[in-house]
Amino acid sequence: MELEARALAIDDHLRHAYPDAACALRYRNAFELLVATVLSAQTTDARVNMVTATLFQRFPTAHALAGAAGCEVEAIIRPLGFFRQKTRSLLALSAQLVADHDGQVPQTLAELTQLRGVGRKTANVVLGNAFGIPAITVDTHVGRLARRMGLTDAKRPEDVERDLARLWPQQRWTMACHRMIAHGRQVCRARRANCQGCVLTQLCP
């Protein structure tokens, strides 16, 4: 089977296996998703969801968060780890949103990645999920599964993103990543992959 056809078949199988796959972070708007994604570095989405309910109740907008006292933000997000660094990033990116975008989250990769603490992965999460702009998010699961499945041999996330973009049509990009993340968490785990219980047995090398 040609590589592109196999990539599409893999996503078709995962779509049937994970019909409810979606972003695990809880958010109501682009600002909340941006903040939650920045906070998700080096921790779990479930843990982030535990603190963002309080954080967004206290600071619901970029204007509010930009004017927050660092010690108050630190106290809320302390359970996540790296809370001082993350607080600095949140205050800085909120100030940038206020100064450069009237408090609104921009809708381009270039503008998003100019914000403090926002890399390409975070920007693609926001583009794909908050704005419906096709984007490939290469987290540890997507990168690992793409290599295991022979869809890429690249190590750098940007290179994995490029290879997957060549194999999947744009309309699949965002949700295909959610399906791979779900599969990586539930079946194709890093240390002990459950190959016997995998729906991709006939497609994965």
N, C-alpha and C positions, 0 to 999 in steps of 0.2 A: 504494500500500500504506500502511495506517495505520502510524503511528510505532511503536506497541507491537508490531504484527505484524512489522514490519521488524527491530526490535531482537531479537525472538526468532529470526527467520530468520538474522540475522547470527550469533548465538551458535550456532545449529544448524550453520551452515557451519564455524565455527571449531572446534566440537567434533569434527567429522569431520577437519578439517585437523590438529588438535593433540590427538589422543586421550590423549597422555601429559603434557599440560601440568600443571605442579605448581609449588609453591614451590621456587625454586632454592637457597635457603639450606638448609644441612645442620643438622639439629637432632634431638634425641632426646626433648625434652620442652618444655613451655611456657617454662621459664626460659631454655633455650638459644635458642629462637626469639626471645624478647623481646630478649635481649642481641644476637643476630646482626642483628636488624632495626634496633636502635639503631645498631649499627656500620655498617650498610649506607648510611647517609646520605653523599652525596657520593663514593661509590665503587661498585664493582661487587660483585655477589653472589659471583662467583668469587674475588675478592680477599678478601672476608670469610671465605669457607670456608677459605682458606689459613691464616688466623690463629686461627680459632675452635677448630680441633682442639687446638692447644696451650693456648689459653686455658681451654677446658672441662676439659682433663686436669688443669690446675693448680688451677682454681677451678670445681668442678662444681656448686656450689649457691649460692644467694643468701647463705647464711651465710658460705661460704668467700670469696666475692667481696667481701662487705661488710667483711671483715677484712683484705683484701689491701693491700699497700703500693702506693701510686700509681705509684711508679717501676717496679715489676715489671710492672704492667698496661700502662703506657706502652711498655715495652720489647717486649711481645708484640704490641701493636696498632699500633706505630709505622708499619708499611708502609701503613696505611689512610689516613693523613693526618688532620689535625685530632685527633691522638691524645691531646693533653692535654685538650681539651674533652670528647672521648668518654670518657676515663678518669674525669673528674669525674662525668659523667652515670652511668656504670656503677656507680661506688662509691656515689653518692647513691641511685640507684634500688634497688640491692641492700640498702642500709641501710633504705630505706623498706619493702621487702618483708619484711625481718626484723622491723622494729618494728611494722608495721601489719597484716601478713598471715601472720605466723609462717613467713616464708620462701617462701610459696607465691605464685604469680602469680594475681591476681584475674581473675574471669571476666566483668567488666562493663566497658563502655566508660568509664563515669564513673570507676571506680576505676583503670583502667589509665592514663588520661590525667592522673591526679594524680601519676604517677611522673615523676621527673626524666628529661628527654629523650624522653618518650613522647608523641607527638602522635596525632591521630586516625588517620592512616595506619598507624602502627606498631601501635596498638591493634587496628585492624581486621585486620591481618595475623595477629596472635596469636589473636584471637577466631575467625577463619575457619579457620585451619590447625591450631592447637594444640587448640582446644576444639570445633571443628565447629559453631560458632555462625555463621549466615549473616552475612557482612559484605562490604561493597564497599570494596576498596582502590584508591584513586585515586592512582596514581603518575604519572610523566610520560608513560608509554606509554598508560595507560588514559585519561587526560585528553585527550591528543592525538588518539587514535583516536576517542574518543566525539565530539569536535568535528568531525573530518574526516567521520565517518559521519553527521553530522547528528542525533545522538542528544541533543545538548545544545549550547547556545551559551555556556554558563557558563565562566568562567575559574577561579574559586575551586574548589579540590578539594571542599570541603563542598557546593557547589552542584551540581557534577558528580555527586557521590555521591547527592544527593537526586534528581536527574533520572533516573539509571540505576535507582535503587531503585523508581521508578514504572513503569519499563518491563520490568524482569525480575522474575519471581517469586523469592521469597526463596531457594528451594532451588537457584537458579542462581548466586546472587551471588558466592560465593567462587571457584568454578571459572571462571565467565565472565570474571572479572578475570585469572585465570592465562592463559586463552586469548588475551585481548586483549594481554597483556604478551608472550606468545610471538609473536603476529603482529606486534606493534610492533618486536620485536627482529629478526625474520627477514625481514619483507616490507614492512610499512608504517613504514619508518624515517623519522626526523625530516627528514633532509636529502635523501634520495634514495629516495622510496617506489617500490617495484616494482609499479606498478599493473597492468602487463601480466601479471604472474605472480600476481595476487591472486585468491583464491577469492570475493571479495566484489564483483567488478566490477559485477554486476547489481544490487547492493543499496546500494552506496556512492555518494553524490552527488559 
